[in-house]
Amino acid sequence: MTKRIIHNCWLLIVCFILSACEKVVIEEETPQDEFGNVTLSVSGCEQLADRGRGAEDISKVCSRMHFVIYKDGEKQKAINQKAGDASFGQVSLTLDPGDYEVLILGHSCPGKDNPNMKEATKIQFSNLTDSGNGTGYSDTFYYYGTLSVDSKSISQSFLLKRAVAMFRFTTTDVKPSNIKKFRFYYTGGSGALNATTGLGCVNSKQLVYFDTPDSEDGKPMQFDIFTFLHATAGQLTIQIKALDSNDNAVFERTFEDVPMERNTITQYSGTFFVNGDDTPETPGTPENPESSSNTIQVETEWADTRYFTF
């Protein structure tokens, strides 16, 4: 009995030693340093309204900000902010003299987690909420560049560049009362960003759901979805389903070869809530935005809007 007790004690000691040696990887956030030697701030976001360059207040287009410092590609420090924080859009931190890479990222993704920013070459976004539902990617802005630190204090301000292309879907007819949700499934883009190039870096299958409450019955629908393209321009395949309360598809359309471009809205408009031949028609020639009856409030924040009908 004594030998058995001693044996069991040794087993407990060994298990304790092994568990103590196990490394748990936790992405820690760097606290702000009020007296840091480096201050970084955002002056605004890129907009190409009316073919002229301008800047928009960051708080108007982003609800989350991330300031990340890398050295030789290895993440050193990260500060995450949410709209409403006292210093939203500005950070102060302490860095030793040397050369660094700086990533500043602004977005409004409603996911429960921050993007994975371990590597600037693959910033992976999560669009999952606490309930596990995909709620969509968002307009996203970024800056990536080098920063040299010496013995003097540094204060720099940056203009962020838009990283995404937007697809806008609008219906010219109204939502029936039995439609409770919309499902968008699209391929050809990326849900991850390479901040060193400003381009998408993975071949994603992106899935987004939008709830459509009873208050929207009898009204036209409008939805915006976003992606990072693998080049300045590209094409998406987009499947759209209108679902009932049991997640059954009542109406469905698929659009192929949808033309997309960074910092540009591609808008498809047409009759959607109809039964009959499910074969999608080829979208018509882009209309002149000036003669369109649809007024888009955010259009001036983008380089261009390209209009198609289906």
C-alpha positions as CSV (number, residue, x, y, z in Angstrom):
1,M,0.0,0.0,0.0
2,T,2.9,2.4,0.9
3,K,4.6,1.7,-2.4
4,R,1.3,2.4,-4.3
5,I,0.9,5.7,-2.5
6,I,4.5,6.7,-3.3
7,H,4.0,5.7,-6.9
8,N,0.8,7.8,-7.2
9,C,2.6,10.8,-5.6
10,W,5.4,10.6,-8.2
11,L,2.8,10.5,-11.0
12,L,1.2,13.7,-9.6
13,I,4.6,15.4,-9.4
14,V,5.4,14.4,-13.0
15,C,2.0,15.6,-14.3
16,F,2.5,18.9,-12.5
17,I,6.0,19.4,-14.0
18,L,4.8,18.6,-17.5
19,S,1.8,20.9,-17.2
20,A,4.0,23.7,-15.9
21,C,6.3,23.4,-18.9
22,E,3.5,23.4,-21.5
23,K,3.4,26.7,-23.4
24,V,0.0,28.4,-23.8
25,V,0.0,30.8,-26.7
26,I,-2.1,33.9,-25.9
27,E,-2.2,37.0,-28.1
28,E,-1.8,39.7,-25.6
29,E,-2.6,43.3,-26.2
30,T,-0.1,46.0,-25.5
31,P,-1.3,48.7,-23.0
32,Q,-1.1,52.3,-24.0
33,D,1.9,54.2,-22.6
34,E,1.0,57.7,-21.7
35,F,4.6,58.7,-21.7
36,G,5.8,56.7,-24.7
37,N,8.3,58.0,-27.2
38,V,6.2,57.2,-30.3
39,T,2.8,58.6,-31.0
40,L,0.8,57.4,-34.0
41,S,-2.5,58.9,-35.2
42,V,-4.9,58.7,-38.1
43,S,-5.6,61.8,-40.0
44,G,-8.4,60.3,-42.1
45,C,-9.4,57.7,-44.7
46,E,-8.9,57.7,-48.4
47,Q,-11.8,58.8,-50.6
48,L,-11.8,59.6,-54.3
49,A,-14.9,61.6,-54.5
50,D,-15.5,63.3,-57.9
51,R,-12.1,62.1,-59.0
52,G,-10.4,64.2,-56.4
53,R,-8.5,63.0,-53.4
54,G,-9.9,63.8,-50.0
55,A,-10.0,62.4,-46.4
56,E,-12.9,61.3,-44.2
57,D,-12.9,61.3,-40.4
58,I,-12.0,57.8,-39.2
59,S,-14.7,57.7,-36.6
60,K,-17.4,58.1,-39.3
61,V,-16.3,55.0,-41.2
62,C,-14.7,52.6,-38.7
63,S,-15.7,51.3,-35.3
64,R,-12.5,49.4,-34.6
65,M,-8.9,50.4,-34.9
66,H,-5.7,48.3,-34.6
67,F,-2.1,49.6,-34.3
68,V,0.5,46.9,-34.7
69,I,4.2,47.1,-34.6
70,Y,6.4,44.5,-36.4
71,K,10.2,44.1,-36.4
72,D,11.6,42.0,-39.3
73,G,8.1,40.6,-39.8
74,E,7.6,39.5,-36.2
75,K,4.8,41.1,-34.3
76,Q,6.1,43.2,-31.3
77,K,3.2,45.2,-30.0
78,A,-0.5,45.6,-30.7
79,I,-3.1,48.1,-29.4
80,N,-6.8,47.5,-30.2
81,Q,-9.4,50.3,-30.0
82,K,-13.2,50.6,-30.3
83,A,-15.2,53.6,-31.2
84,G,-16.0,55.6,-28.1
85,D,-12.5,55.1,-26.6
86,A,-11.1,58.4,-25.5
87,S,-8.0,58.2,-27.8
88,F,-9.7,56.4,-30.7
89,G,-7.4,56.8,-33.7
90,Q,-4.3,57.6,-31.7
91,V,-1.9,55.6,-29.6
92,S,1.2,56.3,-27.6
93,L,3.8,53.6,-27.0
94,T,7.4,53.0,-26.1
95,L,9.9,51.5,-28.7
96,D,13.6,51.0,-28.5
97,P,15.7,52.6,-31.2
98,G,15.6,50.7,-34.4
99,D,13.6,50.1,-37.6
100,Y,10.1,48.8,-37.4
101,E,7.1,48.1,-39.7
102,V,3.8,49.7,-38.8
103,L,0.3,48.4,-39.5
104,I,-2.8,50.6,-38.9
105,L,-6.1,48.9,-39.6
106,G,-9.6,50.4,-39.4
107,H,-12.9,48.5,-40.0
108,S,-16.4,47.9,-38.6
109,C,-16.6,44.1,-38.7
110,P,-19.1,43.0,-36.0
111,G,-17.3,39.8,-35.3
112,K,-16.6,38.9,-31.6
113,D,-12.9,38.5,-32.3
114,N,-10.2,40.9,-33.5
115,P,-8.5,40.0,-36.8
116,N,-5.5,37.6,-36.6
117,M,-2.6,40.1,-37.1
118,K,0.3,37.8,-36.3
119,E,1.7,38.3,-39.8
120,A,1.2,41.5,-41.8
121,T,1.1,39.3,-44.9
122,K,-2.0,37.5,-43.8
123,I,-4.5,39.4,-41.7
124,Q,-7.4,37.0,-41.3
125,F,-10.8,38.5,-40.4
126,S,-13.5,36.7,-38.5
127,N,-17.1,37.6,-39.2
128,L,-18.6,35.4,-36.5
129,T,-20.6,36.8,-33.6
130,D,-21.1,35.2,-30.2
131,S,-24.1,33.4,-31.6
132,G,-21.9,31.9,-34.4
133,N,-23.7,33.6,-37.2
134,G,-21.8,35.3,-40.1
135,T,-22.7,39.0,-40.1
136,G,-20.5,40.2,-42.9
137,Y,-17.2,41.9,-43.6
138,S,-17.0,45.6,-43.6
139,D,-15.4,48.6,-45.3
140,T,-11.8,48.4,-44.4
141,F,-8.9,50.8,-44.4
142,Y,-5.2,50.4,-43.7
143,Y,-1.7,51.8,-43.7
144,Y,1.5,49.8,-43.8
145,G,5.0,51.2,-43.8
146,T,8.3,51.5,-42.1
147,L,9.2,53.5,-39.0
148,S,12.7,54.5,-37.8
149,V,13.0,55.2,-34.1
150,D,16.0,57.0,-32.5
151,S,16.6,58.8,-29.2
152,K,14.1,61.5,-30.0
153,S,10.3,61.3,-29.6
154,I,8.3,60.7,-32.7
155,S,4.8,61.8,-33.6
156,Q,3.4,60.8,-37.0
157,S,0.0,61.0,-38.6
158,F,-1.3,58.7,-41.4
159,L,-3.9,58.7,-44.1
160,L,-5.5,55.2,-44.4
161,K,-6.2,53.6,-47.8
162,R,-9.4,51.7,-48.6
163,A,-8.6,47.9,-49.1
164,V,-11.9,46.5,-50.2
165,A,-14.3,46.4,-53.1
166,M,-18.1,46.5,-52.5
167,F,-21.0,44.7,-54.1
168,R,-24.3,46.3,-53.6
169,F,-27.5,44.3,-54.2
170,T,-30.9,46.2,-54.5
171,T,-34.3,45.0,-55.3
172,T,-36.8,47.0,-57.4
173,D,-39.7,45.0,-55.9
174,V,-40.6,44.6,-52.2
175,K,-39.9,42.0,-49.6
176,P,-42.7,39.5,-48.9
177,S,-43.6,38.8,-45.3
178,N,-42.4,35.2,-45.4
179,I,-38.8,36.2,-46.1
180,K,-36.8,36.4,-42.8
181,K,-33.2,36.3,-43.9
182,F,-30.9,36.7,-46.8
183,R,-27.9,34.5,-47.5
184,F,-24.9,35.7,-49.7
185,Y,-22.3,33.1,-50.7
186,Y,-19.5,34.4,-52.9
187,T,-16.2,33.2,-54.3
188,G,-13.4,34.9,-56.2
189,G,-12.3,37.2,-53.4
190,S,-10.5,36.9,-50.1
191,G,-11.4,37.2,-46.5
192,A,-7.8,37.9,-45.6
193,L,-5.6,40.9,-46.4
194,N,-1.9,41.1,-47.2
195,A,-1.2,44.6,-45.8
196,T,2.2,44.7,-47.5
197,T,0.5,44.6,-50.9
198,G,-3.0,45.8,-50.1
199,L,-4.4,42.7,-51.8
200,G,-6.3,39.6,-50.8
201,C,-4.1,36.6,-50.1
202,V,-6.4,33.6,-49.9
203,N,-9.1,32.0,-52.1
204,S,-12.1,32.4,-49.8
205,K,-15.6,31.1,-49.8
206,Q,-17.3,34.0,-48.1
207,L,-20.7,33.5,-46.5
208,V,-22.8,36.4,-45.1
209,Y,-26.3,36.4,-43.5
210,F,-28.6,39.4,-43.1
211,D,-31.7,39.3,-41.0
212,T,-34.8,41.0,-42.5
213,P,-37.3,41.7,-39.8
214,D,-41.0,42.2,-40.2
215,S,-40.5,46.0,-40.1
216,E,-39.0,45.7,-43.6
217,D,-42.0,43.9,-45.1
218,G,-43.3,45.7,-48.2
219,K,-40.0,47.5,-48.8
220,P,-37.3,47.2,-51.4
221,M,-34.1,45.6,-50.1
222,Q,-30.5,46.7,-50.2
223,F,-27.4,44.8,-49.0
224,D,-23.7,45.6,-49.1
225,I,-21.0,42.9,-49.1
226,F,-17.2,43.4,-49.2
227,T,-14.1,41.5,-50.2
228,F,-10.4,41.9,-50.7
229,L,-9.5,41.4,-54.4
230,H,-6.4,39.5,-55.5
231,A,-5.6,42.4,-57.9
232,T,-6.8,45.9,-58.4
233,A,-9.7,44.4,-60.3
234,G,-11.4,41.0,-60.4
235,Q,-14.6,39.0,-60.7
236,L,-16.9,37.3,-58.2
237,T,-19.5,34.6,-58.4
238,I,-22.3,35.5,-56.0
239,Q,-25.2,33.3,-55.0
240,I,-28.1,35.1,-53.2
241,K,-30.9,33.3,-51.4
242,A,-34.0,34.7,-49.6
243,L,-34.9,32.4,-46.7
244,D,-38.0,31.8,-44.8
245,S,-38.3,31.2,-41.0
246,N,-37.1,27.5,-41.5
247,D,-34.1,28.6,-43.6
248,N,-35.7,27.3,-46.8
249,A,-34.7,29.2,-50.0
250,V,-37.8,30.8,-51.4
251,F,-36.1,33.0,-54.0
252,E,-32.6,32.5,-55.4
253,R,-30.3,34.0,-58.0
254,T,-26.7,33.4,-59.0
255,F,-24.5,36.0,-60.7
256,E,-21.3,35.0,-62.4
257,D,-18.3,37.1,-63.6
258,V,-19.4,40.1,-61.4
259,P,-16.9,42.8,-62.2
260,M,-15.2,44.3,-59.1
261,E,-12.6,46.9,-58.4
262,R,-10.9,48.2,-55.3
263,N,-12.5,51.3,-53.9
264,T,-15.4,50.9,-56.3
265,I,-19.1,49.9,-55.7
266,T,-20.6,47.4,-58.1
267,Q,-24.4,47.7,-57.9
268,Y,-26.9,45.2,-59.2
269,S,-30.6,46.2,-59.3
270,G,-33.6,44.4,-60.5
271,T,-36.7,42.3,-59.7
272,F,-35.9,39.5,-57.3
273,F,-39.0,38.3,-55.5
274,V,-40.5,36.4,-58.5
275,N,-41.1,32.8,-59.3
276,G,-40.5,31.1,-62.6
277,D,-37.4,30.5,-64.6
278,D,-34.4,30.5,-62.2
279,T,-31.9,31.0,-65.0
280,P,-30.3,34.4,-64.3
281,E,-30.3,37.0,-67.1
282,T,-27.1,38.7,-68.1
283,P,-26.8,42.1,-66.4
284,G,-27.4,45.0,-68.7
285,T,-25.0,47.7,-69.7
286,P,-23.9,50.0,-66.8
287,E,-26.3,53.0,-66.5
288,N,-25.2,56.6,-66.2
289,P,-25.0,57.2,-62.4
290,E,-26.2,60.8,-63.0
291,S,-29.4,59.7,-64.6
292,S,-30.1,56.9,-62.1
293,S,-33.2,57.2,-59.9
294,N,-31.3,55.6,-57.0
295,T,-29.6,58.0,-54.7
296,I,-26.7,56.5,-52.8
297,Q,-25.7,58.5,-49.8
298,V,-22.2,56.9,-49.5
299,E,-21.3,57.2,-53.1
300,T,-19.1,60.2,-52.7
301,E,-16.9,58.2,-50.3
302,W,-16.0,55.8,-53.1
303,A,-14.0,56.3,-56.3
304,D,-17.0,55.2,-58.5
305,T,-20.2,53.3,-58.6
306,R,-20.9,51.0,-61.5
307,Y,-24.6,50.3,-62.1
308,F,-26.0,47.1,-63.6
309,T,-29.6,45.8,-64.0
310,F,-30.7,42.2,-64.0
